Amino acid sequence: MLEENIKPYWPVIKTHLLFHKEEENIRDVSSHLGIVVLGINRAHGKNSLSLNLIQMLSKAVDALKSDKKVRTIIIRSEVPGIFCAGADLKERAKMNSSEVGPFVSKIRAVINDIANLPVPTIAAIDGLALGGGLELALACDIRVAASSAKMGLVETKLAIIPGGGGTQRLPRAIGISLAKELIFSARVLDGQEAKAVGLISHVLEQNKEGDAAYRKALDLAREFLPQGPVAMRVAKLAINQGMEVDLVTGLAIEEACYAQTIPTKDRLEGLLAFKEKRPPRYKGE
């Protein structure tokens, strides 16, 4: 059993293994064509973000950026009861002051890369997500959690602040005043509380397998699959860019993104399928 790894599951796209090690396996779930699951497994450290884990996650994300076969990405934990406990504080304690800044920059860069992935991303939170763990989830387009999950940006307890995008993404997700309250207090929310403030989209009662959020994430990913791949990518781009500008500029961004779908074969296939009263067969072209 690997002590520390990220398991990429390529149900159909088996030629694109990110890591090939005998101890790792590939789950073959043929109905999940185009869904990639990144499973984090660092059980002894509660999936805390060590330098090695960050490097592995960075490599995995880099491999996904330009792969047109990928339609939706789910980030989950392979460790029961844990999503990600944040930075590896034991490793951090061994760093001198000059090493801390560059290390946090690496965490921030990887989380930014996840936020900038061109396809929908879903964080399946079936356990503890603190500090950098919640920042990792905040970088995803959609967050789902079990009611028993615990989430919070707790850095002020350690006399620091969130450094992986938390001070920027949390207020964008739940509003400035409430984000300040949660960061100032280092408060930890359960799944129901997180749903109530808009931090997550769905909350589920945990099941006996401990993967209720993951199962919901799979349901959502399957719901996304029938849509046109090009449309999904430019819709995400239009929303992400539009939220950072005024409405007039945002509408111009939407117009430019819409224009990218007009010359596609998928658009014509959609019209033809509608006319013939059959499901469309999109190819991402």
ROLOFI-343807 format. One line per 10 residues: for each residue z, x, y of C-alpha. Coordinates in nm, 2 decimals. Layout:
Z,X,Y  ...
***
This chain:
0.00,0.00,0.00  -0.10,0.15,0.33  0.19,0.20,0.57  -0.02,0.12,0.87  -0.36,-0.04,0.89  -0.58,-0.30,1.05  -0.77,-0.50,0.79  -1.11,-0.63,0.90  -1.23,-0.92,0.68  -1.60,-0.95,0.68
-1.65,-1.25,0.44  -2.03,-1.22,0.43  -2.12,-0.92,0.64  -1.98,-0.68,0.39  -2.20,-0.39,0.50  -2.01,-0.36,0.82  -1.67,-0.24,0.70  -1.47,-0.08,0.98  -1.24,0.11,0.75  -1.32,0.19,0.39
-1.02,0.29,0.19  -0.93,0.21,-0.17  -0.60,0.05,-0.08  -0.77,-0.21,0.15  -0.96,-0.51,0.03  -1.21,-0.76,0.17  -1.15,-1.13,0.14  -1.46,-1.31,0.04  -1.45,-1.65,0.19  -1.82,-1.76,0.20
-1.76,-2.06,0.42  -1.64,-1.83,0.70  -1.98,-1.68,0.78  -1.96,-1.50,1.11  -1.58,-1.52,1.14  -1.41,-1.19,1.16  -1.03,-1.16,1.10  -0.85,-0.85,1.23  -0.52,-0.84,1.04  -0.26,-0.60,1.17
-0.03,-0.44,0.90  0.24,-0.21,1.02  0.53,-0.37,0.84  0.79,-0.09,0.88  0.74,-0.10,1.26  0.71,-0.48,1.30  0.35,-0.42,1.40  0.47,-0.23,1.71  0.19,-0.05,1.90  0.21,0.31,1.80
-0.05,0.56,1.91  -0.21,0.55,1.56  -0.23,0.17,1.56  -0.38,0.17,1.90  -0.65,0.41,1.79  -0.73,0.20,1.49  -0.74,-0.12,1.69  -0.97,0.05,1.94  -1.21,0.16,1.67  -1.22,-0.19,1.52
-1.29,-0.35,1.86  -1.56,-0.10,1.94  -1.74,-0.19,1.62  -1.73,-0.56,1.71  -1.86,-0.54,2.06  -2.23,-0.53,1.99  -2.25,-0.69,1.64  -2.47,-1.00,1.69  -2.36,-1.13,1.35  -2.00,-1.18,1.47
-1.95,-1.54,1.60  -1.57,-1.56,1.64  -1.28,-1.32,1.60  -0.93,-1.40,1.49  -0.64,-1.16,1.55  -0.35,-1.22,1.32  -0.06,-1.03,1.15  -0.04,-0.93,0.78  0.34,-0.90,0.82  0.54,-1.22,0.76
0.73,-1.34,1.05  0.58,-1.09,1.29  0.27,-1.10,1.52  0.34,-0.78,1.72  0.68,-0.66,1.84  0.53,-0.47,2.14  0.52,-0.10,2.20  0.67,0.14,1.95  0.99,0.22,2.14  1.10,0.48,1.88
0.78,0.67,1.94  0.81,0.61,2.31  1.16,0.76,2.32  1.01,1.09,2.19  0.75,1.11,2.47  0.82,1.30,2.79  0.76,1.12,3.12  0.41,1.27,3.16  0.30,1.12,2.83  0.41,0.77,2.89
0.16,0.67,3.16  -0.15,0.79,2.96  -0.02,0.61,2.65  0.03,0.28,2.83  -0.32,0.33,2.98  -0.46,0.34,2.63  -0.28,0.02,2.53  -0.41,-0.15,2.85  -0.77,-0.03,2.78  -0.77,-0.16,2.42
-0.63,-0.50,2.54  -0.89,-0.51,2.81  -1.16,-0.44,2.55  -1.04,-0.74,2.35  -1.04,-0.96,2.66  -1.40,-0.85,2.73  -1.54,-0.91,2.38  -1.84,-1.14,2.42  -1.75,-1.39,2.15  -1.46,-1.64,2.13
-1.13,-1.47,2.03  -0.83,-1.65,1.88  -0.47,-1.51,1.85  -0.29,-1.66,1.55  0.08,-1.62,1.63  0.28,-1.69,1.32  0.59,-1.48,1.42  0.74,-1.26,1.69  0.51,-1.17,1.98  0.70,-0.97,2.24
0.59,-0.74,2.53  0.27,-0.58,2.43  0.23,-0.82,2.14  0.22,-1.11,2.38  -0.01,-0.92,2.61  -0.24,-0.87,2.31  -0.24,-1.24,2.25  -0.30,-1.32,2.62  -0.62,-1.12,2.61  -0.76,-1.37,2.36
-0.95,-1.68,2.47  -0.73,-1.91,2.27  -0.37,-1.88,2.14  -0.22,-2.09,1.86  0.13,-2.05,1.73  0.38,-2.18,1.48  0.68,-2.36,1.62  0.90,-2.09,1.48  0.72,-1.81,1.66  0.89,-1.63,1.95
0.70,-1.51,2.25  0.80,-1.33,2.57  0.73,-1.05,2.82  1.07,-0.88,2.79  0.99,-0.55,2.96  1.23,-0.59,3.25  1.52,-0.57,3.01  1.41,-0.21,2.96  1.38,-0.15,3.34  1.00,-0.14,3.32
0.73,-0.41,3.37  0.45,-0.54,3.15  0.18,-0.27,3.14  -0.08,-0.42,2.92  -0.21,-0.68,3.16  0.09,-0.92,3.13  0.16,-0.94,3.51  -0.20,-1.05,3.56  -0.29,-1.26,3.26  0.03,-1.46,3.23
0.02,-1.61,3.58  -0.35,-1.69,3.52  -0.25,-1.87,3.21  0.05,-2.07,3.32  0.07,-2.03,3.70  0.23,-1.78,3.93  0.58,-1.93,3.98  0.65,-1.99,3.61  0.51,-1.65,3.51  0.74,-1.48,3.76
1.04,-1.68,3.62  0.96,-1.57,3.27  0.90,-1.21,3.35  1.20,-1.18,3.59  1.43,-1.34,3.32  1.26,-1.17,3.02  1.29,-1.51,2.85  1.17,-1.56,2.50  1.00,-1.90,2.42  0.95,-2.06,2.08
0.62,-2.23,1.99  0.71,-2.57,2.13  0.83,-2.42,2.46  0.52,-2.21,2.48  0.30,-2.52,2.43  0.49,-2.71,2.70  0.42,-2.44,2.96  0.05,-2.40,2.86  0.09,-2.05,2.71  -0.06,-2.17,2.38
-0.32,-2.44,2.30  -0.18,-2.56,1.97  0.16,-2.55,1.80  0.21,-2.61,1.43  0.51,-2.65,1.21  0.53,-2.34,1.00  0.43,-2.38,0.63  0.59,-2.22,0.33  0.32,-1.95,0.32  0.40,-1.85,0.68
0.04,-1.88,0.81  0.02,-2.22,0.98  -0.12,-2.07,1.30  -0.38,-1.86,1.11  -0.50,-2.17,0.93  -0.53,-2.36,1.26  -0.72,-2.06,1.40  -0.96,-2.07,1.11  -1.02,-2.45,1.17  -1.10,-2.38,1.53
-1.33,-2.09,1.44  -1.52,-2.32,1.19  -1.55,-2.58,1.46  -1.72,-2.31,1.69  -1.96,-2.19,1.42  -2.23,-2.47,1.45  -2.29,-2.40,1.82  -2.57,-2.18,1.95  -2.46,-1.81,1.95  -2.63,-1.72,2.27
-2.48,-2.02,2.44  -2.13,-1.94,2.33  -2.16,-1.59,2.47  -2.29,-1.69,2.81  -2.05,-1.98,2.83  -1.76,-1.74,2.79  -1.92,-1.50,3.04  -1.96,-1.79,3.30  -1.60,-1.91,3.26  -1.45,-1.56,3.27
-1.64,-1.45,3.57  -1.62,-1.78,3.75  -1.24,-1.79,3.73  -1.22,-1.47,3.94  -1.43,-1.60,4.23  -1.46,-1.90,4.47  -1.62,-2.22,4.35  -1.96,-2.16,4.53  -1.99,-1.81,4.37  -1.88,-1.95,4.04
-2.15,-2.21,4.04  -2.40,-1.94,4.11  -2.27,-1.75,3.81  -2.31,-2.06,3.60  -2.67,-2.10,3.72  -2.75,-1.74,3.63  -2.59,-1.78,3.28  -2.77,-2.11,3.21  -3.10,-1.94,3.29  -3.03,-1.69,3.01
-3.04,-1.98,2.76  -3.37,-2.13,2.87  -3.61,-1.88,2.71  -3.42,-1.86,2.38  -3.56,-1.98,2.05  -3.23,-2.14,1.98  -3.27,-2.38,2.27  -3.60,-2.50,2.13  -3.45,-2.53,1.78  -3.17,-2.74,1.92
-3.43,-2.98,2.08  -3.63,-2.99,1.76  -3.33,-3.05,1.54  -3.22,-3.34,1.77  -3.57,-3.49,1.75  -3.57,-3.46,1.37  -3.22,-3.58,1.33  -3.09,-3.28,1.14  -2.84,-3.00,1.20  -2.99,-2.71,1.40
-3.04,-2.37,1.24  -2.96,-2.12,1.51  -3.03,-1.75,1.48  -2.89,-1.62,1.80  -3.23,-1.56,1.94
***
